[in-house]
Amino acid sequence: MGHLSLSGTESGLGEGRAWILWICDQGLCLWPNPTEGPRRVPQKDPAVLEKGSCPSAPALPRPLPAPRAALGKGCRVTSAGALVSLGNLAFSRTPGTAQRPPEPSALPPARGLRNLQAQAVPILPLGLAPDTFDDAYVGCAEEMEEKAAPLLKAEMAHHALLRESWEAAQEAWEDRHRGLTLPPGFKAQNGIAIMVYTNSSNTLYWKLNQAVRTGGGSRELYMRHFPFKALHFYLIRALQLLRGGGGCSTGPGEVVFRGVGSLRFEPKRLGDSVRLGQFASSSLDKAVACRFGNATLFSLTTCFGAPIQAFSVFPKEHEVLIPPHEVFLVTRFSQDGAQSLVTLWSYNQTCSHFNCAYLGGEKRRGCVSAPGALGTGDLHMKKRRLQQP
């Protein structure tokens, strides 16, 4: 099976068309839509779009099934995709309440889902989010633990909302943590950080994500202007400890959904590698995600997102929190009027420009993966091999 080049209108990203991508050892396999027969593929598409619960939109296709069952003999899922740029985008947070703070965009608040669907919403490209502060603290977690406590105290002294949010969550944690089974190394500060983030009664979660999306230009920018260094560390460590370091190597990924109400995200092409570039709230329940908008509805298989229902201020939202540095493959994309439906499949890889920045680590030119995962150079090499005849 030869490589199929995807560009412009040939990429299948046209209005009202649903495209499905398989990455096989022979090359890229592409279906034009769920009702047509497979193109240059030895079997019919096993995943069919079904009518879903989101108003005026079909359900997202199921994530890629297990390779042998889905693709048949001689066609296995491998890595491919060009790394592209995301820029400073504003994602809305999925779980919350009906009275949550305004989303990070210049749009006026939507007056119900039907009115929102009728509005013209901005279309923004998905990509690798190069300006994200994406530190994963690999190899320096113990040293950062020593620095984080006095750092948090200093940051709370200069940020009233952080201080108020942390103190409220700390008080709630005293009741919440009783009866919880916590992984080794999980500290009270990690649980409090999750409770701070999930409390959408104030705007701290939005301010944190705004800082994460734009704070990765340089180490100097991070040191001078990133006001949530301790909170970022505690939250990243919480997800690492809850999920475990092996990603999908130690178990299956979580299939989750994320609704965005005020922005319409679109991939440049199928097969691209993307990061969400912030702490991304998602839900195991698609109906929950749909409640928070479907200008864009993501279906994701995540290997590093951690279930935080037990810690969340809103446990009924079945929330899974995805870290900023997880890398995904764009496997499907479709449009239905003003809605984008995007399916992302984790590479079982994280990728960071920063590591241990607070302790002196400078920003690296390339995005470097955590130990034991494919690096971006490996991704490019695999793509070149796929493109060879």
C-alpha positions, 0 to 999 in steps of 0.5 A, a space after each residue: 500500500 503506497 503513501 497517500 499525500 494529504 494536502 489542500 482539498 485532497 486532504 479530505 478536510 472539506 465541508 460536510 465530509 468525514 475522513 478516516 485515517 489508518 497508519 499502517 506498515 505499508 503507508 497511510 490508509 484513507 477512507 473518504 467517508 463512512 458510506 463509501 468503500 475503502 480506498 486502497 485498503 483490504 477490508 471495509 471500515 469497521 468503525 461506522 459513524 452513528 447518530 449520537 447525543 450531541 444536538 445537530 451533530 453525529 457522534 464521534 467515531 469510536 477510537 482506533 480498535 486494536 490493530 489486529 482486529 481492526 486492520 487485519 493481517 499485515 497492517 499494524 498501527 505505527 507512528 507518523 505525522 508532521 509536527 506543526 504549530 499551534 500558537 497561542 490558542 484559548 481552550 475552554 474548560 470542559 467540566 464545570 457548572 452552568 455559572 462557570 467564568 467566561 471562556 478565554 475568548 473575545 466572543 460574547 457569552 453564548 445564549 444556549 447551545 442552539 444560538 451558539 451553533 448559529 454563530 460564526 465561531 473562530 476557526 483555529 488550527 490544531 498543532 504542537 503548541 510551541 509556546 506552551 510551558 510544558 515542563 514534566 520535571 523528569 529527574 528532578 521531582 525530589 529536588 522540586 518537592 523541596 523548592 515547591 513549598 516555600 515557592 508556593 508560599 511566596 507566590 500566594 503572598 503576591 497572588 490573592 486569588 491563588 492564596 484564597 483558592 489554595 486555602 479553601 481547597 486545603 480545608 476541603 482536602 482535610 475531609 476529602 482525603 479520608 478513605 482515598 487510596 493514594 499512590 505512593 509518593 502522592 502528597 496532600 499538595 497534589 490533591 489540593 492542586 487538583 481541587 484548586 484546578 477543578 473549582 470553576 467557581 473562580 477563574 484560577 483554572 483559566 488563569 493557570 491555563 492562560 499562563 501555561 499556553 503562553 509562558 513557554 517562550 523562554 526560561 526567562 519568560 517563565 521565571 519572570 512572568 509565570 505566577 503559578 510555578 508551584 501549582 504547575 509542579 504539584 498538578 503535573 506530579 499529581 497526574 504522573 502519580 495517579 496515571 503511572 509513568 508507563 502510559 499505555 505501556 502498563 494498561 489501556 488508554 482512557 477514551 474521553 470526550 472534550 467539548 469546546 463551545 466558543 472555538 472551532 479547532 481543525 487539523 491542517 491534515 490527517 496524520 498530524 501530531 498535536 498537543 492540547 497545550 494546556 491542562 485539558 479537562 475531559 470526561 468519560 461521559 460524552 453527554 457531559 462534554 456536550 453540555 459545555 459546547 460542541 463548536 468542537 467536540 473531541 474524542 480522545 484516547 489518552 495514555 497520560 490523562 488521569 481520572 480525577 473524579 475522586 478529587 474533583 469539586 464536581 465528581 459527577 462529571 467523571 473528569 479525566 485531566 490531560 497534561 499539556 505535553 501529551 502528543 496525539 495523532 489526528 486520526 479523524 476529522 469531520 464537519 457538520 455545519 459550524 461544528 468540528 468533530 476531531 478524533 485524537 489518538 495518543 502516541 503513548 508519548 509526551 514531548 517537552 521543550 522544558 525540563 526542570 526549568 525552575 532549577 536552571 533548565 533552558 528551553 530546548 530547540 526540539 521537543 524531547 520525549 520522556 524516557 521510554 517513548 518515541 522522540 520527535 526525531 523518531 516520528 519524522 524518521 518513521 514518516 520518511 520511511 512511510 513515504 518511501 515507495 
